[in-house]
Amino acid sequence: MRTTLTLDDDVAVALDRRRRELNHSLKQEVNDLIRAGLVHVERERPEAPPFRVEPLDIGKPLVDNFDDISAVLAIAEGESYR
């Protein structure tokens, strides 16, 4: 991927110094440092607590069989649901 990147002056100086010391190309050094930074950030990401759903007892249903939708609607909305 090609992109344009604007570096702050202090970052550019440090990057150029490091690049020359290691005899790396700018591309190689930028990629190496970004990779190392991403690994570091991923390691420091706090682990999310486990998600738990607590059951709620809502009592006995008013309808024994939900297969008869007409009966369920009659109980929920009255006989005038139609």
C-alpha positions in Angstrom: 0.0 0.0 0.0 1.3 3.4 -0.9 0.4 6.4 1.3 1.7 9.8 2.2 2.8 10.2 5.8 3.6 13.5 7.6 6.0 13.0 10.5 6.6 15.4 13.3 10.1 16.9 13.3 11.3 15.0 16.4 10.0 11.7 15.0 11.6 12.3 11.6 15.0 13.0 13.2 14.8 9.9 15.5 13.7 7.8 12.5 16.5 9.0 10.3 19.1 8.5 13.0 17.9 5.0 13.7 17.6 4.2 9.9 21.2 5.3 9.3 22.6 3.4 12.4 20.9 0.1 11.2 21.6 0.8 7.5 17.9 0.3 6.7 15.8 2.0 4.1 13.1 4.4 5.3 10.4 2.0 4.2 11.9 -0.9 6.1 12.4 1.1 9.2 9.0 2.6 9.2 7.4 -0.8 8.7 9.5 -2.4 11.4 8.7 0.3 13.9 5.0 0.2 13.1 4.9 -3.6 13.5 6.7 -3.4 16.8 4.3 -0.7 18.0 1.2 -2.7 17.0 2.5 -5.8 18.8 3.1 -3.6 21.9 -0.3 -2.1 21.8 -2.0 -5.5 21.4 -0.2 -6.9 24.4 -1.2 -4.0 26.6 -4.9 -4.2 25.6 -6.8 -4.9 28.8 -8.7 -8.2 28.7 -12.5 -7.7 28.8 -14.3 -9.3 31.6 -16.3 -12.3 30.6 -19.8 -11.5 29.5 -22.5 -13.1 31.6 -26.2 -13.2 31.3 -28.1 -13.8 34.6 -31.4 -15.6 34.2 -34.5 -13.9 35.4 -37.4 -15.9 36.7 -40.6 -14.3 35.3 -42.9 -17.0 36.6 -45.1 -19.5 34.9 -46.3 -18.5 31.4 -50.0 -17.7 31.0 -50.2 -20.0 28.0 -49.1 -23.6 28.0 -48.7 -24.0 24.3 -47.4 -21.2 22.1 -48.2 -23.1 18.9 -51.7 -21.6 18.8 -51.0 -18.0 18.0 -54.7 -17.0 18.1 -54.9 -18.2 21.7 -51.8 -16.3 22.7 -53.0 -13.1 21.1 -56.4 -13.5 22.7 -54.8 -13.6 26.1 -52.3 -10.8 25.4 -54.6 -8.4 23.6 -58.1 -9.6 24.4 -60.5 -11.2 22.1 -60.7 -8.0 20.0 -57.1 -8.5 18.6 -58.5 -9.2 15.2 
